């Protein structure tokens, strides 16, 4: 209660709430949505990448849990797109591209399907370029998120059908000795993408 208006606290509370395994996933996600709404993600002036990313993640999981309400997926795409456009953040961009592929998979409109797949591919190319620019920094090799950068590059290169670079960054990710949950997250993401690219 002392820090209820602190942005970081609200974001972390929403994050922990939607990942809570002790209650029904849909209840956890609905509760988390109520928490993150305090930061007004619907307000077009909201540019905090964490707020937009968490809101996108909640809607993506709501879609994954029911696959009926297409609006959940559309909202996930909207929040991830805003976060990526404003902040050029590779993590948000990767999720944006994934949601575009998810929508392409279910779209019955041939033109829309082609557009969504193309947009996902272009987004991944943009992410690769963003990370290539980051890699020029002197402290790139000691970044705390280096493992996830390699995971993202592996994922993105698979998404643009560059299997040689995909394998290269897959190896780089594994060389950093990820723990079980990190490996599981990475493998789940790759398997998800493989299915969507079929």
C-alpha positions in Angstrom: 0.0 0.0 0.0 2.9 2.4 0.7 4.1 2.1 -2.9 0.9 1.4 -4.8 1.6 4.3 -7.2 5.1 3.3 -8.0 5.3 2.2 -11.6 8.0 -0.5 -11.1 6.1 -2.0 -8.2 2.8 -2.1 -10.2 4.5 -3.7 -13.1 6.2 -6.4 -11.0 2.9 -7.1 -9.1 1.1 -7.6 -12.5 3.9 -9.8 -13.7 3.9 -12.0 -10.5 0.1 -12.1 -10.6 -0.2 -13.4 -14.2 2.5 -16.0 -13.5 0.9 -17.3 -10.3 0.5 -21.0 -10.7 -1.6 -21.4 -7.5 -4.8 -20.1 -9.1 -6.7 -20.6 -12.4 -4.7 -19.1 -15.3 -7.6 -17.0 -16.5 -8.3 -15.7 -13.0 -4.6 -14.8 -12.6 -4.5 -13.1 -16.0 -7.7 -11.1 -15.3 -6.3 -10.0 -11.9 -3.0 -9.0 -13.6 -4.9 -7.0 -16.2 -6.7 -5.1 -13.4 -3.4 -4.3 -11.8 -1.5 -3.1 -15.0 -4.5 -1.0 -16.0 -3.5 1.3 -13.1 -0.7 2.4 -15.4 -3.1 3.3 -18.2 -1.6 1.2 -21.0 -4.6 2.3 -23.2 -3.5 5.9 -23.0 -1.7 6.7 -26.2 0.8 8.8 -24.2 1.9 5.7 -22.3 5.4 4.9 -23.7 6.8 2.7 -20.9 8.1 -0.5 -22.7 7.6 -2.6 -19.6 4.0 -1.5 -19.1 3.2 -2.1 -22.8 5.1 -5.4 -22.8 3.3 -6.8 -19.7 -0.1 -5.8 -21.1 0.7 -7.4 -24.4 1.9 -10.6 -22.6 -1.3 -10.8 -20.6 -3.5 -10.5 -23.7 -1.3 -13.0 -25.6 -1.8 -15.6 -22.8 -5.5 -14.9 -22.6 -5.6 -15.7 -26.3 -3.5 -18.9 -25.9 -5.8 -20.1 -23.1 -9.0 -19.8 -25.1 -8.3 -19.3 -28.8 -11.8 -18.0 -29.3 -11.7 -14.3 -28.5 -9.7 -12.9 -31.5 -9.7 -9.5 -29.8 -7.2 -10.8 -27.2 -4.7 -11.5 -29.9 -5.5 -8.2 -31.7 -4.8 -6.4 -28.4 -1.6 -8.3 -27.8 -0.5 -7.2 -31.3 -1.4 -3.6 -30.6 0.5 -3.4 -27.3 3.6 -5.2 -28.6 3.6 -3.1 -31.7 3.4 0.2 -29.7 6.1 -1.0 -27.4 8.4 -2.0 -30.3 7.7 1.1 -32.4 8.4 3.5 -29.5 11.4 1.8 -27.9 12.9 -0.5 -30.5 13.1 -3.2 -27.8 14.1 -6.6 -29.1 12.1 -8.6 -26.6 8.8 -6.7 -27.4 9.6 -6.9 -31.1 10.0 -10.7 -30.9 6.7 -11.1 -29.2 5.1 -8.7 -31.7 6.4 -10.9 -34.6 5.2 -14.1 -32.9 1.7 -12.7 -32.5 1.6 -11.7 -36.1 2.4 -15.3 -37.0 -0.3 -16.5 -34.6 -2.8 -14.4 -36.3 -1.6 -15.4 -39.8 -2.2 -19.0 -38.8 -5.9 -18.5 -38.1 -6.7 -15.8 -40.7 -9.0 -17.0 -43.4 -8.3 -14.0 -45.6 -5.4 -14.9 -48.0 -4.2 -11.3 -48.4 -4.2 -10.7 -44.7 -2.4 -14.0 -44.1 0.4 -12.9 -46.6 0.6 -9.5 -45.1 0.9 -10.8 -41.5 3.6 -13.3 -42.4 5.5 -10.6 -44.4 5.2 -8.1 -41.4 6.5 -10.8 -39.0 9.5 -11.5 -41.2 10.3 -7.8 -41.6 10.0 -7.2 -37.9 12.5 -10.0 -37.3 14.9 -8.5 -39.8 14.6 -5.2 -37.9 15.3 -6.9 -34.6 18.5 -8.5 -36.0 19.6 -5.0 -37.2 18.9 -3.5 -33.8 20.9 -6.2 -32.0 23.7 -5.8 -34.6 23.9 -2.1 -33.6 23.9 -3.1 -29.9 26.8 -5.5 -30.5 29.0 -2.6 -31.5 29.0 -1.3 -27.8 32.1 -2.0 -25.8 30.2 -3.6 -23.0 28.0 -5.8 -25.2 29.7 -9.1 -24.1 29.0 -8.3 -20.4 25.4 -7.3 -20.8 23.1 -9.0 -18.2 20.6 -9.9 -20.9 23.3 -11.4 -23.3 21.8 -14.9 -23.1 18.3 -13.6 -24.1 19.9 -11.6 -26.9 21.4 -14.8 -28.3 18.0 -16.6 -27.8 16.3 -13.8 -29.7 18.8 -13.9 -32.6 18.5 -17.7 -32.8 14.7 -17.3 -32.9 14.7 -14.4 -35.4 17.2 -16.1 -37.8 14.9 -19.1 -37.8 12.0 -16.8 -38.6 13.8 -15.4 -41.6 14.9 -18.9 -42.7 18.6 -18.3 -42.1 19.3 -21.6 -40.5 23.1 -21.2 -40.5 22.9 -18.1 -38.2 20.0 -19.7 -36.2 22.4 -22.7 -35.4 25.2 -20.3 -34.6 23.2 -18.3 -32.0 21.5 -21.5 -30.7 25.1 -22.6 -29.8 26.0 -19.2 -28.3 22.9 -19.4 -26.1 23.7 -22.9 -24.8 27.4 -21.9 -24.2 26.2 -19.5 -21.5 24.9 -22.5 -19.5 21.2 -21.6 -19.1 19.4 -23.2 -16.2 16.4 -25.5 -16.8 13.7 -22.9 -16.8 15.7 -20.7 -19.3 16.2 -23.7 -21.6 12.6 -24.6 -21.4 11.5 -21.1 -22.2 13.8 -20.9 -25.1 12.9 -24.4 -26.5 9.2 -23.7 -26.1 9.6 -20.4 -28.1 11.5 -22.2 -30.9 9.1 -25.1 -31.1 6.2 -22.6 -31.2 7.8 -20.8 -34.1 8.6 -24.0 -36.0 4.9 -24.9 -35.9 3.8 -21.5 -37.1 6.3 -21.4 -40.0 5.1 -24.8 -41.4 
